[in-house]
Amino acid sequence: MGVFAMPSLGADMEAGILVEWLIKPGDAVSRGDIVAVVETQKGAIEIEVFEEGKVHELVAELGVELPVGAPLAVILAEGETPPVETEPAPEAPKPEPEVEREPAPASEVETVIAAPVTATRPAPSSIAPTSLNAASPAARVRAHELGVDLSGIHGTGPGGVIVLSDVEGPGAKAKPAPQKTGTPMEEMRKAIAAAMTRAKQTIPHFYLSETIDVQPATDFLSELNAERAPAERILLGALFVRAASRAAAKVKTMNGHFIDGAFKPAEVVNPGVAVALRGGGLVAPALMDALLLDLDQTMAGIRDLVTRARAGRLRSSEMTEGTITVSSLGETGAEAMTGVIFPPQVALVGIGAPHVRPWVVDGEVVPRSVITLTMSADHRVSDGRQAARFITEFETLIQAPETL
């Protein structure tokens, strides 16, 4: 039996609001199926399941804010039987009231004191609960999901313990939901600020920059796009993602995660693509298994990520499984940018907008389109030599765009 829990959708996420179920009890689910939608500070995220089986129970209710790790559903693997729900143990009968008796004669008292004492356990109903809010684990989880205050519930379980039926009963009073005072954009900016502050405080960043001639790439795209409809044209950003992905596959210290004090290189390359949202804010969903995509598929994947990011319909895997991030300022804008690494990743490729500059080619100074690439890397994992290797690989690839 598997408990499907609220996933962490980024280093800045502590809780999310369940806004939509896409499954129901009895449905069969497979790895990668989208089963729910959760609202976070960065918008609505489609949650995927990573196990196979049949949905036995939906534990969480819609509209409830749940912390990371809170149970959402119970999924039974093939051949598993539903758990047997046990009823609370019946209360022991109350002891008969004591009958007042006349004081015993002194001789009788002496006889009782002299006799050996046999310890007896009180009846279960006379055992006082260990605290005013003693509750079973299931009751506590359910109370959190429903926003129910346990202090106002009288427990009917053994010793006055609060059981599941007490929480779901008519006497349970829900706590008022905390009201968020900020706008969605303010909440997103808070989340970004918190995540980037932690990243700068905990990741020892170092930076390497290089100016790269991209005239071959722009000439290649001009010829490639000449006969294409606007919706089918390849943008320079797709070449950047392709070049960064292939460079990351060769320089493995740039591709992976730093978790629990150790670097874990990734077996695949899932480049996060930084997307500026309309009205402000930024997300960096991952383009999954980028090495398996050709240039047209890469461009289609980027367009899809941008569309869904701005519509608030990204998937949980896209928010959590990125292995390196590519942040490009597009085809107009500043010449250079220095980015902050998205934990637990260990590298970020910052690419400024292309500008025409004097450049030496075959001994002559000619106008060329160039970019400034800045590599942000984690010094716990790599050093300048590895970062320089990555930049060299990227430059070699971007200057031979037909190979991408």
C-alpha positions as a Markdown table, in Angstrom:
| # | Residue | x | y | z |
|---|---|---|---|---|
| 1 | Met | 0.0 | 0.0 | 0.0 |
| 2 | Gly | 1.4 | 3.4 | -1.0 |
| 3 | Val | 0.5 | 6.7 | 0.5 |
| 4 | Phe | 0.6 | 9.4 | -2.1 |
| 5 | Ala | 1.8 | 12.6 | -0.3 |
| 6 | Met | 2.0 | 16.3 | -1.1 |
| 7 | Pro | 5.3 | 16.6 | -3.0 |
| 8 | Ser | 7.8 | 19.3 | -2.6 |
| 9 | Leu | 7.7 | 21.4 | -5.8 |
| 10 | Gly | 10.8 | 23.4 | -5.1 |
| 11 | Ala | 13.2 | 24.6 | -2.5 |
| 12 | Asp | 10.8 | 27.5 | -1.6 |
| 13 | Met | 7.7 | 25.4 | -1.1 |
| 14 | Glu | 6.4 | 24.5 | 2.4 |
| 15 | Ala | 2.7 | 23.9 | 1.6 |
| 16 | Gly | 0.2 | 23.9 | -1.2 |
| 17 | Ile | -3.6 | 24.1 | -1.6 |
| 18 | Leu | -5.3 | 21.1 | -3.3 |
| 19 | Val | -7.6 | 22.7 | -5.9 |
| 20 | Glu | -8.6 | 19.8 | -8.1 |
| 21 | Trp | -8.7 | 15.9 | -8.1 |
| 22 | Leu | -8.3 | 14.3 | -11.5 |
| 23 | Ile | -8.8 | 10.8 | -10.2 |
| 24 | Lys | -11.4 | 9.0 | -8.0 |
| 25 | Pro | -11.5 | 5.8 | -5.9 |
| 26 | Gly | -11.3 | 2.7 | -8.1 |
| 27 | Asp | -9.3 | 4.4 | -10.9 |
| 28 | Ala | -6.1 | 2.7 | -12.1 |
| 29 | Val | -3.0 | 4.9 | -12.2 |
| 30 | Ser | 0.4 | 4.5 | -13.8 |
| 31 | Arg | 3.7 | 6.3 | -13.3 |
| 32 | Gly | 3.6 | 9.8 | -14.7 |
| 33 | Asp | -0.2 | 10.1 | -14.7 |
| 34 | Ile | -1.5 | 13.6 | -13.6 |
| 35 | Val | -3.8 | 13.0 | -10.6 |
| 36 | Ala | -4.3 | 16.4 | -9.0 |
| 37 | Val | -3.7 | 20.1 | -9.3 |
| 38 | Val | -2.1 | 22.0 | -6.4 |
| 39 | Glu | -1.9 | 25.8 | -6.1 |
| 40 | Thr | 1.4 | 27.1 | -4.9 |
| 41 | Gln | 3.0 | 30.6 | -4.7 |
| 42 | Lys | 4.2 | 30.1 | -8.3 |
| 43 | Gly | 0.8 | 29.1 | -9.7 |
| 44 | Ala | -1.2 | 25.9 | -10.3 |
| 45 | Ile | 1.0 | 22.8 | -10.7 |
| 46 | Glu | -0.3 | 19.5 | -12.1 |
| 47 | Ile | 0.8 | 16.7 | -9.7 |
| 48 | Glu | 2.0 | 13.4 | -11.1 |
| 49 | Val | 2.0 | 10.0 | -9.4 |
| 50 | Phe | 5.1 | 7.9 | -9.4 |
| 51 | Glu | 3.7 | 4.5 | -8.6 |
| 52 | Glu | 1.2 | 2.1 | -10.3 |
| 53 | Gly | -1.9 | 0.6 | -8.8 |
| 54 | Lys | -5.5 | 1.4 | -8.0 |
| 55 | Val | -6.8 | 4.4 | -6.1 |
| 56 | His | -8.3 | 3.1 | -2.8 |
| 57 | Glu | -9.1 | 6.4 | -1.1 |
| 58 | Leu | -8.8 | 10.1 | -1.5 |
| 59 | Val | -7.6 | 11.3 | 1.9 |
| 60 | Ala | -7.3 | 15.1 | 1.3 |
| 61 | Glu | -10.1 | 17.4 | 0.5 |
| 62 | Leu | -10.3 | 20.3 | -2.0 |
| 63 | Gly | -9.5 | 23.8 | -0.8 |
| 64 | Val | -7.3 | 22.7 | 2.1 |
| 65 | Glu | -3.8 | 24.0 | 2.5 |
| 66 | Leu | -1.5 | 21.0 | 3.2 |
| 67 | Pro | 2.2 | 20.9 | 4.2 |
| 68 | Val | 4.7 | 19.0 | 2.1 |
| 69 | Gly | 4.5 | 15.3 | 3.0 |
| 70 | Ala | 0.8 | 15.4 | 4.0 |
| 71 | Pro | -1.1 | 12.3 | 2.7 |
| 72 | Leu | -3.3 | 13.0 | -0.3 |
| 73 | Ala | -4.4 | 9.5 | -1.3 |
| 74 | Val | -4.0 | 5.8 | -0.7 |
| 75 | Ile | -2.9 | 3.7 | -3.7 |
| 76 | Leu | -3.0 | -0.1 | -3.7 |
| 77 | Ala | -0.5 | -2.0 | -5.8 |
| 78 | Glu | -1.7 | -5.0 | -7.9 |
| 79 | Gly | -2.7 | -7.8 | -5.6 |
| 80 | Glu | -2.9 | -5.7 | -2.4 |
| 81 | Thr | -6.1 | -5.8 | -0.4 |
| 82 | Pro | -7.6 | -2.7 | 1.3 |
| 83 | Pro | -6.5 | -2.2 | 4.9 |
| 84 | Val | -8.9 | -3.5 | 7.5 |
| 85 | Glu | -10.4 | -0.6 | 9.4 |
| 86 | Thr | -10.8 | -1.5 | 13.0 |
| 87 | Glu | -13.5 | 0.0 | 15.2 |
| 88 | Pro | -12.4 | 1.7 | 18.4 |
| 89 | Ala | -12.3 | -0.6 | 21.4 |
| 90 | Pro | -15.6 | -0.4 | 23.4 |
| 91 | Glu | -15.5 | 1.4 | 26.7 |
| 92 | Ala | -15.2 | -0.7 | 29.7 |
| 93 | Pro | -18.3 | -0.8 | 31.9 |
| 94 | Lys | -18.2 | 1.9 | 34.7 |
| 95 | Pro | -17.4 | 0.5 | 38.1 |
| 96 | Glu | -20.3 | 0.1 | 40.5 |
| 97 | Pro | -20.5 | 3.0 | 43.0 |
| 98 | Glu | -18.9 | 2.1 | 46.3 |
| 99 | Val | -21.2 | 1.5 | 49.2 |
| 100 | Glu | -20.4 | 3.4 | 52.3 |
| 101 | Arg | -19.6 | 1.2 | 55.3 |
| 102 | Glu | -19.2 | 1.7 | 58.9 |
| 103 | Pro | -15.6 | 2.0 | 60.1 |
| 104 | Ala | -14.2 | -1.4 | 60.8 |
| 105 | Pro | -13.1 | -2.4 | 64.2 |
| 106 | Ala | -9.4 | -1.8 | 65.0 |
| 107 | Ser | -8.7 | -5.5 | 65.0 |
| 108 | Glu | -10.1 | -5.8 | 61.4 |
| 109 | Val | -8.0 | -2.8 | 60.2 |
| 110 | Glu | -4.9 | -4.4 | 61.6 |
| 111 | Thr | -5.7 | -7.6 | 59.8 |
| 112 | Val | -6.0 | -5.8 | 56.4 |
| 113 | Ile | -2.8 | -3.9 | 56.9 |
| 114 | Ala | -0.9 | -7.0 | 57.8 |
| 115 | Ala | -2.2 | -8.9 | 54.7 |
| 116 | Pro | -0.1 | -8.8 | 51.4 |
| 117 | Val | -1.3 | -6.1 | 48.9 |
| 118 | Thr | -2.3 | -7.3 | 45.4 |
| 119 | Ala | -2.0 | -4.5 | 42.8 |
| 120 | Thr | -5.0 | -4.1 | 40.4 |
| 121 | Arg | -5.2 | -2.1 | 37.2 |
| 122 | Pro | -8.0 | 0.4 | 36.9 |
| 123 | Ala | -10.6 | -0.1 | 34.2 |
| 124 | Pro | -9.7 | 1.5 | 30.9 |
| 125 | Ser | -12.4 | 4.1 | 31.2 |
| 126 | Ser | -10.9 | 5.5 | 34.4 |
| 127 | Ile | -7.5 | 6.1 | 32.7 |
| 128 | Ala | -7.0 | 9.8 | 32.2 |
| 129 | Pro | -5.7 | 10.9 | 28.8 |
| 130 | Thr | -2.0 | 11.9 | 28.8 |
| 131 | Ser | -3.0 | 15.4 | 27.6 |
| 132 | Leu | -6.0 | 17.5 | 27.0 |
| 133 | Asn | -5.7 | 16.9 | 23.2 |
| 134 | Ala | -4.7 | 13.2 | 23.2 |
| 135 | Ala | -5.6 | 11.9 | 19.7 |
| 136 | Ser | -4.8 | 9.0 | 17.5 |
| 137 | Pro | -2.3 | 9.6 | 14.6 |
| 138 | Ala | -5.2 | 9.2 | 12.0 |
| 139 | Ala | -7.3 | 11.7 | 13.9 |
| 140 | Arg | -4.5 | 14.3 | 14.0 |
| 141 | Val | -3.8 | 14.0 | 10.3 |
| 142 | Arg | -7.5 | 14.3 | 9.5 |
| 143 | Ala | -7.9 | 17.3 | 11.8 |
| 144 | His | -5.1 | 19.0 | 10.1 |
| 145 | Glu | -6.7 | 18.4 | 6.7 |
| 146 | Leu | -10.1 | 19.7 | 7.8 |
| 147 | Gly | -8.7 | 22.6 | 9.8 |
| 148 | Val | -10.4 | 21.2 | 13.0 |
| 149 | Asp | -9.3 | 22.4 | 16.4 |
| 150 | Leu | -8.7 | 19.3 | 18.6 |
| 151 | Ser | -8.9 | 21.3 | 21.8 |
| 152 | Gly | -12.7 | 21.6 | 21.3 |
| 153 | Ile | -13.4 | 17.9 | 20.8 |
| 154 | His | -14.4 | 15.4 | 23.5 |
| 155 | Gly | -12.7 | 12.1 | 22.7 |
| 156 | Thr | -14.8 | 8.9 | 22.7 |
| 157 | Gly | -11.9 | 6.5 | 22.4 |
| 158 | Pro | -10.3 | 4.5 | 25.3 |
| 159 | Gly | -9.3 | 6.9 | 28.0 |
| 160 | Gly | -10.9 | 9.8 | 26.3 |
| 161 | Val | -8.5 | 9.7 | 23.3 |
| 162 | Ile | -9.8 | 11.5 | 20.2 |
| 163 | Val | -10.4 | 9.1 | 17.4 |
| 164 | Leu | -11.2 | 9.5 | 13.7 |
| 165 | Ser | -14.9 | 9.5 | 14.1 |
| 166 | Asp | -14.7 | 12.3 | 16.6 |
| 167 | Val | -12.9 | 14.6 | 14.2 |
| 168 | Glu | -15.4 | 13.9 | 11.4 |
| 169 | Gly | -18.4 | 14.2 | 13.6 |
| 170 | Pro | -20.8 | 17.1 | 13.9 |
| 171 | Gly | -19.2 | 18.4 | 17.0 |
| 172 | Ala | -15.9 | 19.2 | 15.4 |
| 173 | Lys | -15.3 | 22.9 | 14.8 |
| 174 | Ala | -13.1 | 24.0 | 12.0 |
| 175 | Lys | -10.4 | 26.6 | 12.6 |
| 176 | Pro | -10.8 | 29.7 | 10.4 |
| 177 | Ala | -8.5 | 29.5 | 7.4 |
| 178 | Pro | -5.6 | 32.0 | 7.6 |
| 179 | Gln | -6.2 | 34.8 | 5.2 |
| 180 | Lys | -3.4 | 35.8 | 2.8 |
| 181 | Thr | -3.1 | 39.5 | 2.6 |
| 182 | Gly | -0.8 | 39.7 | -0.5 |
| 183 | Thr | -1.7 | 39.4 | -4.1 |
| 184 | Pro | -0.6 | 36.3 | -6.1 |
| 185 | Met | 2.3 | 38.2 | -7.6 |
| 186 | Glu | 3.4 | 39.5 | -4.1 |
| 187 | Glu | 3.3 | 35.9 | -2.9 |
| 188 | Met | 5.4 | 34.7 | -5.8 |
| 189 | Arg | 8.0 | 37.5 | -5.2 |
| 190 | Lys | 8.2 | 36.4 | -1.6 |
| 191 | Ala | 8.8 | 32.8 | -2.7 |
| 192 | Ile | 11.4 | 33.7 | -5.2 |
| 193 | Ala | 13.1 | 36.0 | -2.6 |
| 194 | Ala | 13.2 | 33.2 | 0.0 |
| 195 | Ala | 14.5 | 30.6 | -2.4 |
| 196 | Met | 17.2 | 32.8 | -3.9 |
| 197 | Thr | 18.3 | 34.1 | -0.4 |
| 198 | Arg | 18.8 | 30.6 | 0.8 |
| 199 | Ala | 20.6 | 29.7 | -2.4 |
| 200 | Lys | 23.1 | 32.6 | -2.0 |
| 201 | Gln | 23.6 | 31.9 | 1.7 |
| 202 | Thr | 24.1 | 28.1 | 1.3 |
| 203 | Ile | 25.7 | 27.6 | -2.1 |
| 204 | Pro | 29.3 | 28.9 | -2.6 |
| 205 | His | 28.8 | 30.4 | -6.1 |
| 206 | Phe | 31.6 | 31.2 | -8.4 |
| 207 | Tyr | 31.3 | 32.7 | -11.9 |
| 208 | Leu | 33.1 | 32.4 | -15.3 |
| 209 | Ser | 32.2 | 34.5 | -18.3 |
| 210 | Glu | 33.1 | 34.4 | -22.0 |
| 211 | Thr | 32.0 | 36.3 | -25.1 |
| 212 | Ile | 31.1 | 34.0 | -27.9 |
| 213 | Asp | 30.6 | 34.5 | -31.6 |
| 214 | Val | 27.2 | 33.4 | -32.6 |
| 215 | Gln | 27.1 | 34.7 | -36.1 |
| 216 | Pro | 27.2 | 31.1 | -37.5 |
| 217 | Ala | 24.1 | 30.3 | -35.5 |
| 218 | Thr | 22.2 | 33.4 | -36.6 |
| 219 | Asp | 23.1 | 32.7 | -40.2 |
| 220 | Phe | 22.0 | 29.1 | -39.9 |
| 221 | Leu | 18.7 | 30.1 | -38.5 |
| 222 | Ser | 18.1 | 32.7 | -41.1 |
| 223 | Glu | 18.5 | 30.1 | -43.8 |
| 224 | Leu | 16.5 | 27.4 | -41.9 |
| 225 | Asn | 13.5 | 29.7 | -41.2 |
| 226 | Ala | 13.4 | 31.3 | -44.6 |
| 227 | Glu | 10.7 | 29.0 | -45.9 |
| 228 | Arg | 8.9 | 28.3 | -42.6 |
| 229 | Ala | 5.7 | 29.7 | -41.2 |
| 230 | Pro | 6.2 | 31.9 | -38.1 |
| 231 | Ala | 4.8 | 29.2 | -35.8 |
| 232 | Glu | 7.4 | 26.7 | -37.1 |
| 233 | Arg | 10.5 | 28.8 | -36.9 |
| 234 | Ile | 13.4 | 28.0 | -34.7 |
| 235 | Leu | 14.6 | 30.7 | -32.2 |
| 236 | Leu | 18.1 | 31.2 | -31.1 |
| 237 | Gly | 17.1 | 30.1 | -27.5 |
| 238 | Ala | 16.5 | 26.5 | -28.8 |
| 239 | Leu | 20.1 | 26.4 | -30.0 |
| 240 | Phe | 21.3 | 27.6 | -26.6 |
| 241 | Val | 19.3 | 24.9 | -24.8 |
| 242 | Arg | 20.6 | 22.2 | -27.2 |
| 243 | Ala | 24.2 | 23.3 | -26.8 |
| 244 | Ala | 23.9 | 23.6 | -23.0 |
| 245 | Ser | 22.3 | 20.1 | -22.8 |
| 246 | Arg | 25.1 | 18.5 | -24.8 |
| 247 | Ala | 27.8 | 20.3 | -22.9 |
| 248 | Ala | 26.2 | 19.2 | -19.6 |
| 249 | Ala | 26.3 | 15.6 | -20.7 |
| 250 | Lys | 30.0 | 15.9 | -21.3 |
| 251 | Val | 30.9 | 17.9 | -18.2 |
| 252 | Lys | 29.0 | 15.9 | -15.6 |
| 253 | Thr | 29.9 | 18.1 | -12.6 |
| 254 | Met | 27.6 | 20.7 | -14.0 |
| 255 | Asn | 24.6 | 18.4 | -14.3 |
| 256 | Gly | 22.9 | 17.0 | -11.1 |
| 257 | His | 21.9 | 17.8 | -7.6 |
| 258 | Phe | 23.6 | 18.5 | -4.3 |
| 259 | Ile | 21.6 | 16.7 | -1.6 |
| 260 | Asp | 22.3 | 15.7 | 2.0 |
| 261 | Gly | 25.9 | 17.0 | 1.7 |
| 262 | Ala | 26.8 | 15.1 | -1.4 |
| 263 | Phe | 26.7 | 15.7 | -5.2 |
| 264 | Lys | 24.6 | 13.2 | -7.1 |
| 265 | Pro | 25.2 | 13.5 | -10.9 |
| 266 | Ala | 22.1 | 13.0 | -13.0 |
| 267 | Glu | 21.8 | 10.2 | -15.5 |
| 268 | Val | 19.8 | 12.4 | -17.9 |
| 269 | Val | 19.9 | 16.1 | -18.8 |
| 270 | Asn | 16.7 | 18.0 | -17.9 |
| 271 | Pro | 17.5 | 21.7 | -18.6 |
| 272 | Gly | 15.4 | 24.1 | -16.7 |
| 273 | Val | 14.2 | 26.9 | -19.1 |
| 274 | Ala | 13.8 | 30.2 | -17.3 |
| 275 | Val | 10.4 | 31.7 | -18.2 |
| 276 | Ala | 9.4 | 35.2 | -17.4 |
| 277 | Leu | 5.7 | 35.4 | -16.5 |
| 278 | Arg | 3.5 | 38.2 | -17.7 |
| 279 | Gly | 3.1 | 40.8 | -15.0 |
| 280 | Gly | 6.3 | 39.7 | -13.4 |
| 281 | Gly | 7.8 | 36.6 | -11.7 |
| 282 | Leu | 9.9 | 33.8 | -13.0 |
| 283 | Val | 9.7 | 30.0 | -13.1 |
| 284 | Ala | 12.2 | 27.5 | -14.6 |
| 285 | Pro | 10.4 | 24.3 | -15.6 |
| 286 | Ala | 12.5 | 21.5 | -17.0 |
| 287 | Leu | 12.6 | 20.2 | -20.6 |
| 288 | Met | 12.6 | 16.5 | -19.8 |
| 289 | Asp | 15.2 | 14.2 | -21.5 |
| 290 | Ala | 16.5 | 17.0 | -23.7 |
| 291 | Leu | 19.2 | 14.8 | -25.2 |
| 292 | Leu | 16.6 | 12.7 | -26.9 |
| 293 | Leu | 15.1 | 15.7 | -28.7 |
| 294 | Asp | 16.1 | 17.1 | -32.1 |
| 295 | Leu | 16.1 | 20.8 | -32.7 |
| 296 | Asp | 12.5 | 21.0 | -33.9 |
| 297 | Gln | 11.3 | 19.0 | -30.9 |
| 298 | Thr | 13.4 | 21.2 | -28.6 |
| 299 | Met | 11.7 | 24.3 | -29.9 |
| 300 | Ala | 8.3 | 22.7 | -29.6 |
| 301 | Gly | 9.0 | 21.7 | -26.1 |
| 302 | Ile | 10.1 | 25.2 | -25.1 |
| 303 | Arg | 7.0 | 26.7 | -26.6 |
| 304 | Asp | 4.9 | 24.3 | -24.7 |
| 305 | Leu | 6.6 | 25.1 | -21.4 |
| 306 | Val | 6.2 | 28.8 | -21.9 |
| 307 | Thr | 2.5 | 28.5 | -22.8 |
| 308 | Arg | 1.7 | 26.3 | -19.8 |
| 309 | Ala | 3.9 | 28.3 | -17.4 |
| 310 | Arg | 2.0 | 31.4 | -18.3 |
| 311 | Ala | -1.3 | 29.6 | -18.0 |
| 312 | Gly | -0.4 | 28.1 | -14.7 |
| 313 | Arg | -0.5 | 24.4 | -15.8 |
| 314 | Leu | 3.0 | 23.1 | -15.3 |
| 315 | Arg | 3.7 | 19.5 | -14.0 |
| 316 | Ser | 5.3 | 18.6 | -10.7 |
| 317 | Ser | 8.1 | 16.7 | -12.4 |
| 318 | Glu | 9.0 | 19.8 | -14.5 |
| 319 | Met | 9.3 | 21.8 | -11.3 |
| 320 | Thr | 11.5 | 19.3 | -9.4 |
| 321 | Glu | 13.6 | 17.3 | -11.8 |
| 322 | Gly | 15.6 | 20.0 | -13.6 |
| 323 | Thr | 19.4 | 19.2 | -13.6 |
| 324 | Ile | 20.8 | 22.5 | -14.9 |
| 325 | Thr | 19.2 | 25.8 | -15.7 |
| 326 | Val | 19.5 | 27.9 | -18.9 |
| 327 | Ser | 18.4 | 31.5 | -18.5 |
| 328 | Ser | 18.5 | 33.6 | -21.6 |
| 329 | Leu | 17.6 | 37.2 | -22.0 |
| 330 | Gly | 16.2 | 36.6 | -25.4 |
| 331 | Glu | 17.1 | 38.4 | -28.6 |
| 332 | Thr | 17.0 | 41.9 | -27.2 |
| 333 | Gly | 18.1 | 43.3 | -23.9 |
| 334 | Ala | 21.1 | 43.5 | -21.7 |
| 335 | Glu | 24.5 | 42.0 | -22.9 |
| 336 | Ala | 25.1 | 39.9 | -19.8 |
| 337 | Met | 23.5 | 38.4 | -16.8 |
| 338 | Thr | 24.8 | 36.6 | -13.7 |
| 339 | Gly | 22.2 | 34.1 | -12.3 |
| 340 | Val | 21.6 | 32.5 | -8.9 |
| 341 | Ile | 21.6 | 28.7 | -8.9 |
| 342 | Phe | 18.3 | 27.0 | -8.3 |
| 343 | Pro | 18.9 | 24.5 | -5.5 |
| 344 | Pro | 19.4 | 21.6 | -5.4 |
| 345 | Gln | 21.0 | 22.1 | -8.9 |
| 346 | Val | 24.7 | 23.0 | -9.1 |
| 347 | Ala | 24.9 | 25.2 | -12.2 |
| 348 | Leu | 23.1 | 27.9 | -14.1 |
| 349 | Val | 23.9 | 29.1 | -17.6 |
| 350 | Gly | 23.2 | 32.9 | -18.0 |
| 351 | Ile | 23.1 | 34.1 | -21.6 |
| 352 | Gly | 22.8 | 37.8 | -22.5 |
| 353 | Ala | 21.1 | 39.1 | -25.6 |
| 354 | Pro | 23.1 | 39.0 | -28.9 |
| 355 | His | 24.8 | 42.3 | -29.9 |
| 356 | Val | 26.7 | 43.2 | -33.0 |
| 357 | Arg | 30.3 | 44.0 | -32.1 |
| 358 | Pro | 33.6 | 44.3 | -33.9 |
| 359 | Trp | 35.2 | 40.9 | -34.1 |
| 360 | Val | 38.4 | 39.5 | -35.5 |
| 361 | Val | 37.8 | 36.8 | -38.2 |
| 362 | Asp | 40.8 | 35.5 | -40.2 |
| 363 | Gly | 42.9 | 38.5 | -39.3 |
| 364 | Glu | 40.2 | 41.1 | -40.2 |
| 365 | Val | 37.9 | 43.1 | -38.0 |
| 366 | Val | 34.3 | 42.5 | -39.0 |
| 367 | Pro | 30.9 | 43.1 | -37.4 |
| 368 | Arg | 29.6 | 39.9 | -35.8 |
| 369 | Ser | 26.7 | 38.9 | -33.6 |
| 370 | Val | 28.1 | 37.9 | -30.1 |
| 371 | Ile | 26.7 | 36.9 | -26.8 |
| 372 | Thr | 28.1 | 36.9 | -23.3 |
| 373 | Leu | 27.8 | 33.6 | -21.4 |
| 374 | Thr | 28.2 | 33.6 | -17.7 |
| 375 | Met | 28.4 | 30.3 | -15.9 |
| 376 | Ser | 27.3 | 30.2 | -12.2 |
| 377 | Ala | 28.6 | 27.1 | -10.5 |
| 378 | Asp | 28.7 | 25.5 | -7.1 |
| 379 | His | 32.2 | 25.4 | -5.7 |
| 380 | Arg | 31.3 | 22.4 | -3.5 |
| 381 | Val | 31.0 | 20.3 | -6.6 |
| 382 | Ser | 33.3 | 21.9 | -9.3 |
| 383 | Asp | 35.9 | 24.5 | -9.8 |
| 384 | Gly | 37.0 | 26.9 | -12.6 |
| 385 | Arg | 38.5 | 24.1 | -14.7 |
| 386 | Gln | 35.2 | 22.2 | -15.1 |
| 387 | Ala | 33.2 | 25.4 | -15.7 |
| 388 | Ala | 35.7 | 26.5 | -18.4 |
| 389 | Arg | 35.4 | 23.0 | -20.0 |
| 390 | Phe | 31.6 | 23.5 | -20.1 |
| 391 | Ile | 31.9 | 26.9 | -21.8 |
| 392 | Thr | 34.4 | 25.5 | -24.3 |
| 393 | Glu | 32.0 | 22.7 | -25.2 |
| 394 | Phe | 29.1 | 25.2 | -25.5 |
| 395 | Glu | 31.1 | 27.5 | -27.8 |
| 396 | Thr | 32.2 | 24.6 | -30.0 |
| 397 | Leu | 28.6 | 23.4 | -30.4 |
| 398 | Ile | 27.0 | 26.8 | -31.0 |
| 399 | Gln | 29.5 | 27.6 | -33.7 |
| 400 | Ala | 28.5 | 24.4 | -35.6 |
| 401 | Pro | 24.7 | 24.8 | -35.4 |
| 402 | Glu | 24.1 | 22.2 | -38.1 |
| 403 | Thr | 25.3 | 19.5 | -35.6 |
| 404 | Leu | 22.7 | 20.4 | -33.1 |
